[in-house]
Amino acid sequence: MAEKTIMLCCAAGMSTSLLVSKMQKAAESDGVDAEIFATAAADADAKLEEKHPNVLMLGPQVRYLEGQFKDKLSIPVEVINMQDYGMMNGEKVLKQALSLIK
């Protein structure tokens, strides 16, 4: 089992899957033991229950869900920086996620 679990959530889970692979490459090169996965907003509750992530990162297109998740979760919830998301900057998004995990 990985030391840290990072969940990404977007509208359909498709665009974040590319970001996940870039984040995994960044984690490997930085020596970070992390399980990083993406899911669609519709499946988010089931994945939260199943995987128990340390942090939830939301794609900019589902930022409207931020308050809802923050109200019901005891883990950090953050919207991914729109520029980092658009550029698929796995290194920066990984750093953002890791900085939220205490």
N, C-alpha and C positions, 0 to 999 in steps of 0.2 A: 504494500500500500504506500502511496506517495505521502511525503511529508506535508504537502499543501495541496488543496484541491481548489481549483479556480473554475467557476462556471460562467460562461458567457451566454447571454440570452438576446435573441433578436427576433424580428417578425416571423421568419420562417426557419431560422437555423442554418440557412445556406451561406449567407455572406460571412457569418462569423466562423464558419468551418475553415476558411482560408486563413483567417486571422489566428485561429487556434494552432494551425500547423506552423505559422511563423513564430508564435509565442513559444511553442514547444522547442523549436530550433534555438531560440534565444535562451530558453531555460537550460537546455543541454549545454550550450556553449558557456553559460554562466555557472554551471554546476549546481543548478537549482533542481531539487527533487519535487516535481509538481505534476499533478494530473490536471490537465486542462481540457475542458470539453465545452461544446456548444449545444444549445437546445433552442427550440422554437418557444415563443412566449406561451403558446397553448399547452406545452408540455412542462413548463417550468416547475409547477408545484410538484408534479410526480418526480422529476429529477432532483429537486431539493430534498425530498423525502428519501429518495434512493441513495444519493451520493453524499449528502451532508457536506457541501462545500464550505471552505473557509471564507470565501468572498464571492459575491455575485456582481458581475460586470454587465451592464445593459448597453446594447447597441443604441446609437443615437435615435434610431427610428422607433424605439419603444421606451424612450425617456419618460413618457407619461405614466409608466408603471412604477417609477422609482418610489413615490410616496407609499403606494400600495404595498410594495415589498418591504420597505423600511418599517412600516407599521407592524408587519407580521413576522419579521425575521430578526434574529439576534446576531446576525453576521453583517459585516459591512456591505452596503449596496451602493454602487457608484455607476454613473453614466460614463461610458468610454469617451474620451476626448474626440470630438468630431473629426478633427484633422488627422489624428493618429489612426482613427478608424478608416477614414477615407484613403489614407496612404498605406493601410494595412501594416502599420509599424508595430510588429510583434514585440520588439524590444521595449518600446515605450509603454505599451499596454501592459506587458508583464511587470514592468517596474511599478506602474500605477497600482496594479492589483496587489503586488507584494507589499507595497507601502501601507496598504489598508489592513493587512493581516498583522495582528499584534504578536 
